[in-house]
Amino acid sequence: MKITIVGTGYVGLVTGACFSEVGIEVTCVDIDKKKIENLKKGIIPIYEPGLEKMVQRNVDKGRLKFSTELSESLDGVNVVFGAVGTPPDEDGSADLKYVLQVAEDVGKHMNDYVLMVTKSTVPVGTAEKVRKTLKNALTERGSDLNFDVASNPEFLKEGDAVNDFLKPDRIVVGVDSEKAEELMTRLYKPFTMNGHPVIFMDIISAEMTKYAANSMLATKISFMNDIANLCEIVGADVNMVRRGIGSDSRIGMYFIYPGTGYGGSCFPKDVKALIKTSDEFGYSMEVLKSVENVNERQKSVLVAKAMKYFDKDLKGKTFAIWGLSFKPQTDDMREAPSLVVIEKLLEAGAKVKAYDPVAMEEAKRVLGDKIEYAEDQYDALIDADALFLITEWPEFKFPTFSVMSKLLKNKVIFDGRNVYDVKDMKKLDYNYFGIGTKMV
């Protein structure tokens, strides 16, 4: 079976590599010539554990190819995935120009039946726009070729995307024809042999499922952050509360860890888009609007703690930051809490020296010379007035505190992920401030 994937970003590249891993012939298409040339050489544009080796292995075996020409990548192909970006407009709605451009280009160049599958995260009703765009392109050619459209939202966790794709807990597919369902069943058969289900549904429901899933997870995060903030005020320990509610099977332990707010390419964008969609249909999603407000506020809580500790005067002080990516095991800094922390520290007149195991190059691209970049985690601490721990990378969890004490000006830690134990910090004579924990 041969397929074509348009877009070699995070979703497109992971999708292409994983399909090729099970023997499907895949061509990934992108208009970025430099990116395609790098991919042909085995140089991938993102950090994702296991992906680089998988790409190289399947390129070497001839199952995974890269091209800048869609017109040359449709011969013998009946399934085309659109995996291009849907960046948010200023009003929060998803920008569909790239999605619709893919549909138009497919309509211009297809030479046989095609199932046009939207892999990008798109709002309800996008499939009909894709269908209309593709149909118009065919009409302009004077062609009566048949096609179908489908929705196949991704549920990949950055940092574990390869495993998520190869061993999915579910595969959601929206179709409206038997032929489309048959093709998608064949395509995903290698991933369902161990009992992982393909859940077929109508296209609109599939489009909604993606937004609903991400919005639910974002809601759990913001709810727990609200609880954490209240715990500090009343004197409770959010870590105890989390264990108490997480043991309830109806709630579970996932996504109830308090912190500095969610970031990344999905949650912020998808929450905004679903709010915008509901507003367009005359319905106000008050819970999600609160989720968004809580999340934006949460990104500033560590700086507020620092302002209080240093008597509202951060001018001239230097702060070390551990962790720049929005989560571990990725170099993605989109909507990362670290960016808000850094911005507010700089606005207050402070200096920042930061370290991240993977995201340093991305940080330099985003922040330029606004901050200083450390050689390693301990280099960031030299003469710093305090440490901000933003991203819970494994190497930050068991540092050598005796070395830290010698490097820091003050034994002060603002822990945005509750990585360290309050009692341990007290024994080490640190002034330690977590999220929702009793201050020492």
Beta strands, then each sheet from edge to edge (+ up, - down):
strand 1: 2-6
strand 2: 25-29
strand 3: 64-67
strand 4: 79-82
strand 5: 114-118
strand 6: 147-151
strand 7: 171-174
strand 8: 198-201
strand 9: 318-322
strand 10: 351-355
strand 11: 372-373
strand 12: 386-389
strand 13: 412-415
strand 14: 431-433
sheet 1: 3+ 2+ 1+ 4+ 5+ 6+
sheet 2: 7+ 8+
sheet 3: 11+ 10+ 9+ 12+ 13+ 14+
end
